[in-house]
Amino acid sequence: MEKVKFTLNEITTIVVAMIEQIEVYEISGKDKIDLLGTDEIEEFYNSINLIVNEVRDLKSGELNMLNNLRSEISYIANEYLEDYIIN
């Protein structure tokens, strides 16, 4: 079965939402998350948690810091979530 794919914007949204403690049901990509199988969802969330841990300290309300955060999330997501990213 082919893996469900996400855009980097969707992954960024998921990571930022987790940092801010927003429930999964309020974030973009929820419908795609529901399509993941049990093993896939565990793998996906483990990878998301790795990204959250690496970028949590970068989060700031300033535009420049937000751009840096998005850039860092994209870079790390390409490493950890390669199989889930739409090219």
N, C-alpha and C positions, 0 to 999 in steps of 0.2 A: 504494500500500500504506500502510495506517495505521501511524503510529509506535507503538512499544511505549511504554507509559506506566508511570511509577514513582510511588510515594508520596513525599512529602517525607521520611518516615522512612527509606525505602530509599535515597534520595539521600544523606541524612545519614550513613547507615551506610557507604555506598560512599566518601564523602569522608573520614570518620574512618579507615576502613581503609587508604586510600591514605596518609594522614598517618602512620599507624603502620607502614607498609610490610608490611601483611598481603596475602598473595596473593589475587587476585580470586576464586579458588575457595573461599575461606573466608568470603566475605561474603554478606550477604542480597542478594537480587536477581540472583544469578549466573545462574539459569535464564532470567531475562528478558534479561540481557546477551547470552546465547547466541542470542537471537531477533533481535538487531539485525543488519542487513546491514553489509557492509564499510564503506560510506560513513557509515552511521549510527553505527557503533561508534567510528569515528574522530572524528566530530563530538561524540558523547557524551563520550568520554574527554578531548577537548580542552576541553570545557566543564567537566568535573569537575576537570581540572588548573587551570583558571582559578580555580575555587572554592577548591581546596586552597591555591593560592598566596595567596589573599586572607585565608584564615582560619587558616592554619598557626600563626601566632604567637599566636592566641587559645586554642589547645588547652592545657588544664590539667586535672589530676585533680579539682579542686575542683568541687563540685556547682554553685555559682553560675556558675563559668566554663564548665562543660559546658552549662548552660542558655543562656548567652550564645552559645556556639559553635553550638548547635542553631538558635538564633534567627537568627544571622548566616548560617548555611548555608541555611536556609529562604528568607531574604530574597534572597540572591544566586542560589540555585537558581531562584527564580521569574523572575529576570531572564535567566539563561543557558540554562535547561533548560525553558522554558515549554511547548514542544511535547512533552516527555517526562513531564510531571507529571499525575497523575490529579487532576481537580478534584473 
